[in-house]
Amino acid sequence: MLLAQLLKLLSYLPLRALHALGAVVGWLAQWLPTRSRRNVWENIPRCFPELSARQQRSMVRATLIETAKSFLETAALWNWPGPRLLGLIREVTGREVLTQALAQGRGVIIVMPHLGSWELAASYCSSLQPMTTLYKPPASAALEAMMLAGRQRFGARLVPTDTRGLRAMYQALAHGETVGILPDQNPRPGTGIHVPFFGQQTYTMTLVGRLIQKSGAEIIYAYAERLPRGAGFHVYLRAAGGASEGLDLEGVTALVNADIESCVRQCPTQYQWTYRRFKFTPEELAKHQVFVDD
């Protein structure tokens, strides 16, 4: 309840002020012994070993600042009127990619990594084409109501992350519709596979690959890069970097991770490095005798 009230109060501020406040919070976060700071310090050297120690420190600081901006801008993204929200988009690159994918008539899977403002990327895509998306309800009923209202105002249909939600995703693709997926969350032990991501064998969800294999749908990637000094966002829609035909589930999943990595490298400090993306190593799962599904 308190978080929902805070986001509502912050929504009265312009984006420039929200991002300025985020810059202050993120700068302070580099000195605090938080889990987020610890995770960033684990992830950055691991994924960017070619950077000097000084460059890694700079990237950690910038990442924490962008993370704070991401949280604070949610107040606007969930509460502002639709036209005002879409007015934050200064440029769109690749809109024709979605148009061409829809023209195939096999359905479209829009993969939205935790990069930049994935909330705004989802709103923009659903404003162009109704989209079915999985979501996990937060603990707060007030926060859930705000989130659903904000995410569904442009035509998105949110379904829970259970069997019913997965069935809705498959049905949408079977009818040539669009689905949206956040692909870079850790799956439950025993439900994912290890494929490369930034040079690491990373435990990865197989949902995107299974949807592609079962439906033959087109896949595109969407993210909204945060522009400096609260100037707005640049939305990118990108086609897959390679063909998935003939690949097994591991091959398709590896292709998706490679494409996500390519997106992240465009604006690396805006990725969610505060998340323990490399939590389930092969050694960790073996230690707990957890085996991956075929």
Helices and strands as residue ranges (DSSP letters): H 2-10, H 15-29, H 35-47, H 53-79, H 82-86, E 89-93, H 95-103, E 108-111, H 118-128, E 131-135, H 141-152, E 156-160, H 163-174, E 178-181, E 192-197, E 200-205, H 207-215, E 218-226, G 228-230, E 233-239, H 249-264, G 268-270, H 282-287
